[in-house]
Amino acid sequence: MAQRNSNDYAVVWPRSAKAVEIKPLAKRLDTVDGKTIAFLWDDLFRGDEIWPILKQELSRRYAGLNFIDHDAFGSTHGDEEHRVLSELPDKIKSMKIDAVVSGMGC
């Protein structure tokens, strides 16, 4: 090990090595008119206030929307998090969901 003088400091990089490879983004919808939109929530911060406002505004701007509320999936945080997330792809397909809005509180 190199000898240090009193003005030297050991430095470490705060980020870990990459654990997941970057994947391409999913194809975006041309429009949300007539689509089914699901809401996911971690039950942590104001989703119960935000989702009704968001649904109202989206419905005002786009025709024929269908919404599936967060309670159809369970919380994306906590004891059931792993089960909820592992079941998500099948639920999205079986419920014919076109888009997902995921709310996360900090």
C-alpha positions as CSV (number, residue, x, y, z in Angstrom):
1,M,0.0,0.0,0.0
2,A,1.3,3.4,-0.9
3,Q,2.3,5.6,2.0
4,R,0.0,8.6,2.5
5,N,0.8,12.0,4.0
6,S,-1.6,13.8,6.3
7,N,-3.4,15.5,3.5
8,D,-4.3,12.4,1.5
9,Y,-7.7,10.7,1.9
10,A,-9.0,7.3,0.8
11,V,-11.8,7.7,-1.8
12,V,-14.4,5.2,-2.8
13,W,-16.9,5.4,-5.6
14,P,-20.5,5.5,-4.1
15,R,-22.1,3.5,-6.9
16,S,-22.0,-0.3,-7.2
17,A,-21.2,-2.3,-10.3
18,K,-24.1,-2.6,-12.8
19,A,-26.4,-5.4,-11.8
20,V,-28.9,-5.2,-14.7
21,E,-28.3,-4.6,-18.3
22,I,-30.1,-1.7,-20.0
23,K,-33.0,-2.8,-22.1
24,P,-34.8,-0.9,-24.8
25,L,-38.0,1.0,-23.8
26,A,-41.4,-0.5,-24.6
27,K,-43.2,0.9,-27.7
28,R,-45.1,4.0,-26.7
29,L,-48.9,4.3,-27.4
30,D,-49.9,6.6,-30.3
31,T,-52.9,7.7,-28.3
32,V,-54.5,6.9,-25.0
33,D,-58.1,7.4,-26.4
34,G,-60.1,4.3,-25.6
35,K,-57.3,2.6,-23.7
36,T,-57.2,0.8,-20.3
37,I,-54.9,2.4,-17.8
38,A,-53.8,0.8,-14.6
39,F,-52.6,2.5,-11.5
40,L,-49.9,1.0,-9.3
41,W,-49.1,2.4,-5.9
42,D,-46.8,1.7,-3.0
43,D,-49.4,3.0,-0.4
44,L,-46.8,5.5,0.9
45,F,-47.6,9.0,-0.3
46,R,-50.8,10.7,-1.4
47,G,-51.8,8.3,-4.1
48,D,-55.3,8.2,-2.6
49,E,-55.5,12.0,-3.4
50,I,-53.6,12.0,-6.7
51,W,-55.3,9.1,-8.5
52,P,-58.8,10.6,-8.6
53,I,-57.4,13.9,-9.9
54,L,-55.4,12.2,-12.5
55,K,-58.3,10.0,-13.6
56,Q,-60.6,13.1,-13.9
57,E,-58.0,15.1,-15.9
58,L,-57.2,12.2,-18.2
59,S,-60.9,11.5,-18.8
60,R,-61.4,15.2,-19.6
61,R,-58.7,15.1,-22.2
62,Y,-59.1,11.6,-23.8
63,A,-62.2,9.8,-24.9
64,G,-63.3,6.3,-23.7
65,L,-60.7,5.6,-21.0
66,N,-61.0,2.7,-18.7
67,F,-59.1,2.7,-15.4
68,I,-58.0,-0.1,-13.1
69,D,-57.3,1.1,-9.6
70,H,-54.2,0.2,-7.6
71,D,-56.2,-2.0,-5.2
72,A,-56.6,-4.6,-8.0
73,F,-52.9,-5.3,-7.7
74,G,-51.8,-4.7,-4.1
75,S,-49.0,-2.5,-2.8
76,T,-45.8,-2.3,-4.7
77,H,-44.0,-1.9,-1.4
78,G,-43.8,-3.9,1.8
79,D,-44.5,-7.5,2.8
80,E,-46.3,-8.4,-0.4
81,E,-44.1,-6.4,-2.8
82,H,-42.4,-9.4,-4.4
83,R,-45.6,-11.3,-5.0
84,V,-47.4,-8.2,-6.4
85,L,-44.6,-7.5,-8.8
86,S,-44.1,-11.1,-9.9
87,E,-47.9,-11.3,-10.7
88,L,-47.9,-8.0,-12.5
89,P,-47.0,-9.2,-16.1
90,D,-49.8,-11.8,-16.1
91,K,-52.4,-9.4,-14.7
92,I,-51.5,-6.8,-17.3
93,K,-52.1,-9.3,-20.0
94,S,-55.2,-10.9,-18.6
95,M,-56.8,-7.5,-17.8
96,K,-55.9,-6.2,-21.3
97,I,-54.1,-3.2,-19.8
98,D,-52.6,-0.8,-22.3
99,A,-50.7,1.5,-20.0
100,V,-49.6,1.7,-16.4
101,V,-49.0,4.7,-14.1
102,S,-46.9,3.8,-11.1
103,G,-46.9,6.1,-8.1
104,M,-44.0,5.9,-5.6
105,G,-43.7,8.0,-2.5
106,C,-40.5,9.0,-0.8
